[in-house]
Amino acid sequence: PHSMTLGVTNYEIENDSSQGGHMFQFLLAVLSLLCGWQTALAAPWELPPGVKTLTVNGYPMAFLERGEGQTVVLVHGAGVDYRHWQAQTAKPPPGFRFIAVSLRHYYPEPWNGKGDTFSIQQHANDLAAFIERLNFGPVFLVGHSRGGIVTFRMAQARADLVRKLILMEPGFGALVQSSAPPEGGGRLAAIRKAVATRFEQGDIDGGLELFADRNAPGIWKRSSEERRQISRDNAWTLIASRPGVPVTCEELAALKMPVALIQGETTPRVNADIVEAAHKCLPSASRAVIPNAGHGMHAATTGNPAAFDAVLLKFLSN
């Protein structure tokens, strides 16, 4: 398939030795140097205004970029996308460039759950390639929930790309599995199967309601329409996700870059236990609790973005 660069189709110039051919090649080279990583392959699906793509590992990864200065890459959790960082990308602090990415198969891609390229390892590989192609040098890397596992695996493999690592209630369930498993494996598998059946029947909202209410009935109906739409846009990613290789205490202790662990004050107990266990494995890490905030501590609808932003900025600046 041909690629699109700056809206111009790349093709072989028939008369390579002609002056015109050389001039065209020279102009393309200059434009590529001037625009750098922004000369990405066009995505095969519609992009929202202001959203760019950078093609890595054959996939056009969508991202939103705001601000100028030191680069901060924000990685979302399960069932959401780059829009989950709206409060942060709306007005980045002076001196920082915030880049909120959407991982492979998340919105704006309209994914149907097919294929075998949805995994923690694939996302970690994509993220490393994305940061490398940005060509801004090592970045501040922020991961929330499932995104915390992705960012950890990336930082573990490519420490050279990470200045500091910020983990927001990362999904390191294995650290506390023996004492407080969040959900029975058999029960969750049954829920996933039931949700998949509804999705396949075209009942996306019914499947999402079943998944959202699995622990607390009424969650779906109490959610804002904006949150429900984001869930619809990422529906299949909720049930396609499979646990990767469990993160161990020894692996956490081996991290060399500065690390911050952040949690919400009112988050479910198991999430707080995970942060506590991770801090015991990595006692040199900074730790903060965001007041009046749950698991989605950085979002306006579920957290306290002002308090979160202040904690994040302090860690980035020190």
QUIPE-V750653 format. One record per pair of residues at least 24 apart in sequence whose C-alpha atoms are under 7 Angstrom apart, sorted by the first residue. I is the first residue (numbers start at 1). J is the second residue. If there is no record, write none. Layout:
# QUIPE-V750653
((I & J) (I & J))
This chain:
# QUIPE-V750653
((3 & 41) (4 & 41) (4 & 42) (5 & 39) (5 & 40) (5 & 41) (6 & 39) (37 & 133) (37 & 134) (45 & 109) (47 & 108) (56 & 126) (56 & 129) (56 & 130) (57 & 126) (61 & 102) (61 & 103) (61 & 104) (62 & 101) (62 & 102) (63 & 99) (63 & 100) (63 & 101) (63 & 102) (64 & 99) (64 & 100) (64 & 101) (65 & 98) (65 & 99) (65 & 100) (66 & 92) (66 & 97) (66 & 98) (66 & 99) (67 & 92) (67 & 96) (67 & 97) (67 & 98) (68 & 95) (68 & 96) (68 & 97) (69 & 95) (69 & 96) (69 & 97) (70 & 95) (70 & 96) (70 & 97) (71 & 96) (71 & 97) (71 & 98) (71 & 139) (71 & 140) (72 & 96) (72 & 97) (72 & 98) (72 & 99) (72 & 139) (72 & 140) (72 & 141) (73 & 98) (73 & 99) (73 & 100) (73 & 139) (73 & 140) (73 & 141) (73 & 142) (74 & 99) (74 & 100) (74 & 101) (74 & 141) (74 & 142) (74 & 143) (75 & 100) (75 & 101) (75 & 142) (75 & 143) (75 & 144) (75 & 147) (76 & 143) (76 & 144) (76 & 147) (77 & 144) (77 & 145) (77 & 146) (77 & 147) (78 & 146) (78 & 237) (78 & 238) (79 & 231) (79 & 234) (79 & 235) (79 & 237) (79 & 238) (80 & 230) (80 & 231) (80 & 234) (81 & 106) (81 & 107) (84 & 299) (85 & 299) (87 & 299) (87 & 300) (87 & 305) (106 & 234) (106 & 237) (107 & 233) (107 & 234) (110 & 233) (111 & 236) (112 & 236) (113 & 236) (113 & 237) (113 & 240) (118 & 241) (119 & 241) (119 & 242) (120 & 150) (120 & 244) (123 & 150) (124 & 150) (124 & 151) (124 & 153) (124 & 154) (125 & 154) (128 & 154) (128 & 158) (137 & 161) (138 & 162) (138 & 163) (139 & 163) (140 & 164) (140 & 165) (141 & 165) (141 & 166) (142 & 166) (142 & 167) (143 & 167) (143 & 168) (144 & 168) (144 & 169) (144 & 170) (145 & 169) (145 & 170) (145 & 171) (146 & 170) (146 & 171) (156 & 255) (163 & 257) (164 & 257) (164 & 258) (164 & 259) (165 & 257) (165 & 258) (165 & 259) (165 & 260) (166 & 259) (166 & 260) (166 & 261) (167 & 260) (167 & 261) (167 & 262) (168 & 261) (168 & 262) (168 & 263) (169 & 262) (169 & 263) (169 & 271) (169 & 275) (172 & 247) (172 & 274) (173 & 274) (174 & 246) (174 & 247) (175 & 248) (175 & 274) (175 & 277) (176 & 273) (176 & 274) (176 & 277) (180 & 270) (182 & 270) (192 & 239) (204 & 232) (249 & 281) (252 & 281) (252 & 282) (253 & 281) (253 & 282) (258 & 285) (259 & 285) (259 & 286) (260 & 285) (260 & 286) (260 & 287) (261 & 285) (261 & 286) (261 & 287) (261 & 288) (262 & 287) (262 & 288) (262 & 289) (263 & 288) (263 & 289) (263 & 290) (264 & 289) (264 & 290) (264 & 291) (264 & 293) (264 & 294) (264 & 295) (264 & 297) (265 & 289) (265 & 290) (265 & 291) (265 & 292) (265 & 293) (265 & 294) (266 & 292) (266 & 293) (266 & 294) (267 & 294) (267 & 295))
